[in-house]
Amino acid sequence: MDKIESALQYYNQKSKEIIDAVNSNSNLTADQIIEYGEEIAILEYKITALEVAKES
């Protein structure tokens, strides 16, 4: 497995963990939801960049 594929698996797992944490918690504050959203956005950006790099 190459480095790009390893990084993709890592970031996808981190993204899933955040989504699971949000979905399993019904007592999140607005600030927590925003923070989780920012983390997801960063991870999605990295995932997209890695997928583009993998295709090149």
PDB file of N, CA, C and O in Angstrom:
ATOM      1  N   MET A   1       0.856  -1.182   0.000  1.00  0.00           N
ATOM      2  CA  MET A   1       0.000   0.000   0.000  1.00  0.00           C
ATOM      3  C   MET A   1       0.901   1.243   0.000  1.00  0.00           C
ATOM      4  O   MET A   1       1.860   1.329   0.767  1.00  0.00           O
ATOM      5  N   ASP A   2       0.580   2.184  -0.857  1.00  0.00           N
ATOM      6  CA  ASP A   2       1.419   3.373  -0.930  1.00  0.00           C
ATOM      7  C   ASP A   2       1.029   4.408   0.120  1.00  0.00           C
ATOM      8  O   ASP A   2       0.028   4.257   0.820  1.00  0.00           O
ATOM      9  N   LYS A   3       1.829   5.452   0.215  1.00  0.00           N
ATOM     10  CA  LYS A   3       1.620   6.468   1.246  1.00  0.00           C
ATOM     11  C   LYS A   3       0.302   7.218   1.060  1.00  0.00           C
ATOM     12  O   LYS A   3      -0.356   7.554   2.045  1.00  0.00           O
ATOM     13  N   ILE A   4      -0.087   7.481  -0.170  1.00  0.00           N
ATOM     14  CA  ILE A   4      -1.336   8.200  -0.422  1.00  0.00           C
ATOM     15  C   ILE A   4      -2.526   7.369   0.051  1.00  0.00           C
ATOM     16  O   ILE A   4      -3.442   7.891   0.685  1.00  0.00           O
ATOM     17  N   GLU A   5      -2.507   6.091  -0.257  1.00  0.00           N
ATOM     18  CA  GLU A   5      -3.608   5.214   0.158  1.00  0.00           C
ATOM     19  C   GLU A   5      -3.668   5.102   1.680  1.00  0.00           C
ATOM     20  O   GLU A   5      -4.753   5.084   2.260  1.00  0.00           O
ATOM     21  N   SER A   6      -2.519   5.027   2.319  1.00  0.00           N
ATOM     22  CA  SER A   6      -2.476   4.980   3.787  1.00  0.00           C
ATOM     23  C   SER A   6      -3.058   6.252   4.395  1.00  0.00           C
ATOM     24  O   SER A   6      -3.832   6.203   5.351  1.00  0.00           O
ATOM     25  N   ALA A   7      -2.674   7.383   3.828  1.00  0.00           N
ATOM     26  CA  ALA A   7      -3.184   8.664   4.325  1.00  0.00           C
ATOM     27  C   ALA A   7      -4.683   8.770   4.104  1.00  0.00           C
ATOM     28  O   ALA A   7      -5.401   9.272   4.969  1.00  0.00           O
ATOM     29  N   LEU A   8      -5.167   8.306   2.960  1.00  0.00           N
ATOM     30  CA  LEU A   8      -6.606   8.321   2.686  1.00  0.00           C
ATOM     31  C   LEU A   8      -7.364   7.482   3.709  1.00  0.00           C
ATOM     32  O   LEU A   8      -8.403   7.906   4.214  1.00  0.00           O
ATOM     33  N   GLN A   9      -6.856   6.314   4.011  1.00  0.00           N
ATOM     34  CA  GLN A   9      -7.521   5.464   4.999  1.00  0.00           C
ATOM     35  C   GLN A   9      -7.540   6.142   6.366  1.00  0.00           C
ATOM     36  O   GLN A   9      -8.550   6.110   7.069  1.00  0.00           O
ATOM     37  N   TYR A  10      -6.419   6.755   6.735  1.00  0.00           N
ATOM     38  CA  TYR A  10      -6.327   7.442   8.021  1.00  0.00           C
ATOM     39  C   TYR A  10      -7.341   8.578   8.115  1.00  0.00           C
ATOM     40  O   TYR A  10      -8.089   8.662   9.088  1.00  0.00           O
ATOM     41  N   TYR A  11      -7.368   9.453   7.107  1.00  0.00           N
ATOM     42  CA  TYR A  11      -8.271  10.602   7.144  1.00  0.00           C
ATOM     43  C   TYR A  11      -9.734  10.184   7.050  1.00  0.00           C
ATOM     44  O   TYR A  11     -10.593  10.803   7.678  1.00  0.00           O
ATOM     45  N   ASN A  12     -10.027   9.152   6.282  1.00  0.00           N
ATOM     46  CA  ASN A  12     -11.401   8.644   6.222  1.00  0.00           C
ATOM     47  C   ASN A  12     -11.832   8.075   7.574  1.00  0.00           C
ATOM     48  O   ASN A  12     -12.978   8.259   7.986  1.00  0.00           O
ATOM     49  N   GLN A  13     -10.925   7.388   8.262  1.00  0.00           N
ATOM     50  CA  GLN A  13     -11.242   6.852   9.579  1.00  0.00           C
ATOM     51  C   GLN A  13     -11.486   7.981  10.575  1.00  0.00           C
ATOM     52  O   GLN A  13     -12.437   7.925  11.355  1.00  0.00           O
ATOM     53  N   LYS A  14     -10.630   9.013  10.554  1.00  0.00           N
ATOM     54  CA  LYS A  14     -10.797  10.160  11.458  1.00  0.00           C
ATOM     55  C   LYS A  14     -12.130  10.856  11.188  1.00  0.00           C
ATOM     56  O   LYS A  14     -12.830  11.251  12.121  1.00  0.00           O
ATOM     57  N   SER A  15     -12.473  11.004   9.922  1.00  0.00           N
ATOM     58  CA  SER A  15     -13.738  11.633   9.544  1.00  0.00           C
ATOM     59  C   SER A  15     -14.915  10.818  10.087  1.00  0.00           C
ATOM     60  O   SER A  15     -15.865  11.380  10.631  1.00  0.00           O
ATOM     61  N   LYS A  16     -14.847   9.494   9.937  1.00  0.00           N
ATOM     62  CA  LYS A  16     -15.917   8.620  10.441  1.00  0.00           C
ATOM     63  C   LYS A  16     -16.029   8.728  11.957  1.00  0.00           C
ATOM     64  O   LYS A  16     -17.136   8.745  12.495  1.00  0.00           O
ATOM     65  N   GLU A  17     -14.902   8.800  12.648  1.00  0.00           N
ATOM     66  CA  GLU A  17     -14.927   8.919  14.109  1.00  0.00           C
ATOM     67  C   GLU A  17     -15.627  10.209  14.551  1.00  0.00           C
ATOM     68  O   GLU A  17     -16.398  10.202  15.510  1.00  0.00           O
ATOM     69  N   ILE A  18     -15.360  11.300  13.857  1.00  0.00           N
ATOM     70  CA  ILE A  18     -15.992  12.569  14.200  1.00  0.00           C
ATOM     71  C   ILE A  18     -17.492  12.506  13.937  1.00  0.00           C
ATOM     72  O   ILE A  18     -18.290  12.937  14.770  1.00  0.00           O
ATOM     73  N   ILE A  19     -17.871  11.977  12.794  1.00  0.00           N
ATOM     74  CA  ILE A  19     -19.293  11.862  12.452  1.00  0.00           C
ATOM     75  C   ILE A  19     -20.011  10.977  13.464  1.00  0.00           C
ATOM     76  O   ILE A  19     -21.120  11.294  13.895  1.00  0.00           O
ATOM     77  N   ASP A  20     -19.379   9.869  13.840  1.00  0.00           N
ATOM     78  CA  ASP A  20     -19.981   8.979  14.845  1.00  0.00           C
ATOM     79  C   ASP A  20     -20.126   9.693  16.189  1.00  0.00           C
ATOM     80  O   ASP A  20     -21.138   9.531  16.871  1.00  0.00           O
ATOM     81  N   ALA A  21     -19.117  10.481  16.572  1.00  0.00           N
ATOM     82  CA  ALA A  21     -19.171  11.213  17.840  1.00  0.00           C
ATOM     83  C   ALA A  21     -20.318  12.219  17.835  1.00  0.00           C
ATOM     84  O   ALA A  21     -21.028  12.363  18.830  1.00  0.00           O
ATOM     85  N   VAL A  22     -20.496  12.908  16.722  1.00  0.00           N
ATOM     86  CA  VAL A  22     -21.573  13.891  16.617  1.00  0.00           C
ATOM     87  C   VAL A  22     -22.929  13.192  16.644  1.00  0.00           C
ATOM     88  O   VAL A  22     -23.844  13.629  17.342  1.00  0.00           O
ATOM     89  N   ASN A  23     -23.052  12.125  15.898  1.00  0.00           N
ATOM     90  CA  ASN A  23     -24.334  11.422  15.810  1.00  0.00           C
ATOM     91  C   ASN A  23     -24.733  10.741  17.115  1.00  0.00           C
ATOM     92  O   ASN A  23     -25.920  10.547  17.375  1.00  0.00           O
ATOM     93  N   SER A  24     -23.759  10.380  17.927  1.00  0.00           N
ATOM     94  CA  SER A  24     -24.083   9.669  19.165  1.00  0.00           C
ATOM     95  C   SER A  24     -24.278  10.605  20.355  1.00  0.00           C
ATOM     96  O   SER A  24     -24.613  10.149  21.448  1.00  0.00           O
ATOM     97  N   ASN A  25     -24.073  11.905  20.158  1.00  0.00           N
ATOM     98  CA  ASN A  25     -24.182  12.848  21.259  1.00  0.00           C
ATOM     99  C   ASN A  25     -25.295  13.852  20.973  1.00  0.00           C
ATOM    100  O   ASN A  25     -25.216  14.622  20.015  1.00  0.00           O
ATOM    101  N   SER A  26     -26.315  13.840  21.796  1.00  0.00           N
ATOM    102  CA  SER A  26     -27.440  14.750  21.577  1.00  0.00           C
ATOM    103  C   SER A  26     -27.328  16.030  22.409  1.00  0.00           C
ATOM    104  O   SER A  26     -28.223  16.875  22.365  1.00  0.00           O
ATOM    105  N   ASN A  27     -26.254  16.177  23.156  1.00  0.00           N
ATOM    106  CA  ASN A  27     -26.092  17.339  24.025  1.00  0.00           C
ATOM    107  C   ASN A  27     -24.943  18.242  23.610  1.00  0.00           C
ATOM    108  O   ASN A  27     -24.311  18.869  24.461  1.00  0.00           O
ATOM    109  N   LEU A  28     -24.665  18.318  22.321  1.00  0.00           N
ATOM    110  CA  LEU A  28     -23.577  19.163  21.849  1.00  0.00           C
ATOM    111  C   LEU A  28     -23.975  20.634  21.890  1.00  0.00           C
ATOM    112  O   LEU A  28     -25.117  20.996  21.609  1.00  0.00           O
ATOM    113  N   THR A  29     -23.011  21.466  22.245  1.00  0.00           N
ATOM    114  CA  THR A  29     -23.250  22.907  22.186  1.00  0.00           C
ATOM    115  C   THR A  29     -23.025  23.376  20.755  1.00  0.00           C
ATOM    116  O   THR A  29     -22.460  22.656  19.932  1.00  0.00           O
ATOM    117  N   ALA A  30     -23.470  24.574  20.476  1.00  0.00           N
ATOM    118  CA  ALA A  30     -23.258  25.145  19.139  1.00  0.00           C
ATOM    119  C   ALA A  30     -21.764  25.234  18.831  1.00  0.00           C
ATOM    120  O   ALA A  30     -21.342  24.955  17.709  1.00  0.00           O
ATOM    121  N   ASP A  31     -20.969  25.620  19.824  1.00  0.00           N
ATOM    122  CA  ASP A  31     -19.526  25.716  19.616  1.00  0.00           C
ATOM    123  C   ASP A  31     -18.904  24.356  19.286  1.00  0.00           C
ATOM    124  O   ASP A  31     -18.010  24.267  18.444  1.00  0.00           O
ATOM    125  N   GLN A  32     -19.375  23.310  19.945  1.00  0.00           N
ATOM    126  CA  GLN A  32     -18.866  21.976  19.657  1.00  0.00           C
ATOM    127  C   GLN A  32     -19.234  21.538  18.245  1.00  0.00           C
ATOM    128  O   GLN A  32     -18.421  20.946  17.535  1.00  0.00           O
ATOM    129  N   ILE A  33     -20.458  21.833  17.851  1.00  0.00           N
ATOM    130  CA  ILE A  33     -20.898  21.467  16.493  1.00  0.00           C
ATOM    131  C   ILE A  33     -20.060  22.204  15.459  1.00  0.00           C
ATOM    132  O   ILE A  33     -19.655  21.616  14.456  1.00  0.00           O
ATOM    133  N   ILE A  34     -19.801  23.472  15.691  1.00  0.00           N
ATOM    134  CA  ILE A  34     -18.972  24.259  14.775  1.00  0.00           C
ATOM    135  C   ILE A  34     -17.562  23.690  14.719  1.00  0.00           C
ATOM    136  O   ILE A  34     -16.984  23.555  13.641  1.00  0.00           O
ATOM    137  N   GLU A  35     -17.008  23.357  15.883  1.00  0.00           N
ATOM    138  CA  GLU A  35     -15.646  22.807  15.924  1.00  0.00           C
ATOM    139  C   GLU A  35     -15.568  21.494  15.157  1.00  0.00           C
ATOM    140  O   GLU A  35     -14.645  21.287  14.369  1.00  0.00           O
ATOM    141  N   TYR A  36     -16.536  20.603  15.383  1.00  0.00           N
ATOM    142  CA  TYR A  36     -16.566  19.344  14.642  1.00  0.00           C
ATOM    143  C   TYR A  36     -16.702  19.600  13.138  1.00  0.00           C
ATOM    144  O   TYR A  36     -16.054  18.936  12.329  1.00  0.00           O
ATOM    145  N   GLY A  37     -17.543  20.564  12.773  1.00  0.00           N
ATOM    146  CA  GLY A  37     -17.713  20.901  11.367  1.00  0.00           C
ATOM    147  C   GLY A  37     -16.430  21.391  10.733  1.00  0.00           C
ATOM    148  O   GLY A  37     -16.123  21.041   9.594  1.00  0.00           O
ATOM    149  N   GLU A  38     -15.679  22.201  11.463  1.00  0.00           N
ATOM    150  CA  GLU A  38     -14.393  22.689  10.953  1.00  0.00           C
ATOM    151  C   GLU A  38     -13.400  21.548  10.772  1.00  0.00           C
ATOM    152  O   GLU A  38     -12.663  21.506   9.787  1.00  0.00           O
ATOM    153  N   GLU A  39     -13.387  20.624  11.727  1.00  0.00           N
ATOM    154  CA  GLU A  39     -12.494  19.470  11.616  1.00  0.00           C
ATOM    155  C   GLU A  39     -12.862  18.603  10.412  1.00  0.00           C
ATOM    156  O   GLU A  39     -11.983  18.138   9.685  1.00  0.00           O
ATOM    157  N   ILE A  40     -14.153  18.389  10.204  1.00  0.00           N
ATOM    158  CA  ILE A  40     -14.608  17.605   9.048  1.00  0.00           C
ATOM    159  C   ILE A  40     -14.215  18.301   7.754  1.00  0.00           C
ATOM    160  O   ILE A  40     -13.763  17.646   6.815  1.00  0.00           O
ATOM    161  N   ALA A  41     -14.379  19.621   7.691  1.00  0.00           N
ATOM    162  CA  ALA A  41     -14.030  20.370   6.479  1.00  0.00           C
ATOM    163  C   ALA A  41     -12.548  20.212   6.160  1.00  0.00           C
ATOM    164  O   ALA A  41     -12.181  20.020   5.001  1.00  0.00           O
ATOM    165  N   ILE A  42     -11.700  20.290   7.172  1.00  0.00           N
ATOM    166  CA  ILE A  42     -10.258  20.122   6.960  1.00  0.00           C
ATOM    167  C   ILE A  42      -9.959  18.717   6.442  1.00  0.00           C
ATOM    168  O   ILE A  42      -9.194  18.543   5.494  1.00  0.00           O
ATOM    169  N   LEU A  43     -10.573  17.717   7.077  1.00  0.00           N
ATOM    170  CA  LEU A  43     -10.348  16.339   6.644  1.00  0.00           C
ATOM    171  C   LEU A  43     -10.841  16.109   5.220  1.00  0.00           C
ATOM    172  O   LEU A  43     -10.166  15.445   4.433  1.00  0.00           O
ATOM    173  N   GLU A  44     -11.999  16.646   4.885  1.00  0.00           N
ATOM    174  CA  GLU A  44     -12.534  16.483   3.532  1.00  0.00           C
ATOM    175  C   GLU A  44     -11.628  17.145   2.493  1.00  0.00           C
ATOM    176  O   GLU A  44     -11.450  16.621   1.393  1.00  0.00           O
ATOM    177  N   TYR A  45     -11.059  18.297   2.846  1.00  0.00           N
ATOM    178  CA  TYR A  45     -10.122  18.974   1.949  1.00  0.00           C
ATOM    179  C   TYR A  45      -8.902  18.084   1.709  1.00  0.00           C
ATOM    180  O   TYR A  45      -8.459  17.922   0.571  1.00  0.00           O
ATOM    181  N   LYS A  46      -8.365  17.512   2.775  1.00  0.00           N
ATOM    182  CA  LYS A  46      -7.194  16.642   2.650  1.00  0.00           C
ATOM    183  C   LYS A  46      -7.529  15.396   1.842  1.00  0.00           C
ATOM    184  O   LYS A  46      -6.736  14.975   0.999  1.00  0.00           O
ATOM    185  N   ILE A  47      -8.692  14.802   2.089  1.00  0.00           N
ATOM    186  CA  ILE A  47      -9.112  13.612   1.353  1.00  0.00           C
ATOM    187  C   ILE A  47      -9.231  13.920  -0.136  1.00  0.00           C
ATOM    188  O   ILE A  47      -8.767  13.150  -0.977  1.00  0.00           O
ATOM    189  N   THR A  48      -9.853  15.045  -0.452  1.00  0.00           N
ATOM    190  CA  THR A  48     -10.004  15.434  -1.864  1.00  0.00           C
ATOM    191  C   THR A  48      -8.643  15.642  -2.521  1.00  0.00           C
ATOM    192  O   THR A  48      -8.419  15.194  -3.646  1.00  0.00           O
ATOM    193  N   ALA A  49      -7.735  16.321  -1.824  1.00  0.00           N
ATOM    194  CA  ALA A  49      -6.409  16.579  -2.382  1.00  0.00           C
ATOM    195  C   ALA A  49      -5.661  15.254  -2.615  1.00  0.00           C
ATOM    196  O   ALA A  49      -4.986  15.091  -3.632  1.00  0.00           O
ATOM    197  N   LEU A  50      -5.782  14.328  -1.685  1.00  0.00           N
ATOM    198  CA  LEU A  50      -5.112  13.042  -1.833  1.00  0.00           C
ATOM    199  C   LEU A  50      -5.703  12.231  -2.989  1.00  0.00           C
ATOM    200  O   LEU A  50      -4.971  11.571  -3.727  1.00  0.00           O
ATOM    201  N   GLU A  51      -7.010  12.281  -3.141  1.00  0.00           N
ATOM    202  CA  GLU A  51      -7.646  11.564  -4.246  1.00  0.00           C
ATOM    203  C   GLU A  51      -7.209  12.132  -5.587  1.00  0.00           C
ATOM    204  O   GLU A  51      -7.008  11.378  -6.539  1.00  0.00           O
ATOM    205  N   VAL A  52      -7.060  13.436  -5.676  1.00  0.00           N
ATOM    206  CA  VAL A  52      -6.577  14.067  -6.907  1.00  0.00           C
ATOM    207  C   VAL A  52      -5.139  13.647  -7.160  1.00  0.00           C
ATOM    208  O   VAL A  52      -4.774  13.328  -8.292  1.00  0.00           O
ATOM    209  N   ALA A  53      -4.327  13.645  -6.117  1.00  0.00           N
ATOM    210  CA  ALA A  53      -2.925  13.255  -6.262  1.00  0.00           C
ATOM    211  C   ALA A  53      -2.814  11.791  -6.684  1.00  0.00           C
ATOM    212  O   ALA A  53      -1.938  11.436  -7.473  1.00  0.00           O
ATOM    213  N   LYS A  54      -3.693  10.948  -6.166  1.00  0.00           N
ATOM    214  CA  LYS A  54      -3.667   9.525  -6.517  1.00  0.00           C
ATOM    215  C   LYS A  54      -3.984   9.307  -7.987  1.00  0.00           C
ATOM    216  O   LYS A  54      -3.428   8.406  -8.616  1.00  0.00           O
ATOM    217  N   GLU A  55      -4.873  10.125  -8.539  1.00  0.00           N
ATOM    218  CA  GLU A  55      -5.262   9.990  -9.945  1.00  0.00           C
ATOM    219  C   GLU A  55      -4.180  10.488 -10.887  1.00  0.00           C
ATOM    220  O   GLU A  55      -4.150  10.099 -12.054  1.00  0.00           O
ATOM    221  N   SER A  56      -3.298  11.336 -10.401  1.00  0.00           N
ATOM    222  CA  SER A  56      -2.252  11.913 -11.267  1.00  0.00           C
ATOM    223  C   SER A  56      -1.088  10.971 -11.463  1.00  0.00           C
ATOM    224  O   SER A  56      -0.133  11.307 -12.162  1.00  0.00           O
TER     225      SER A  56
END
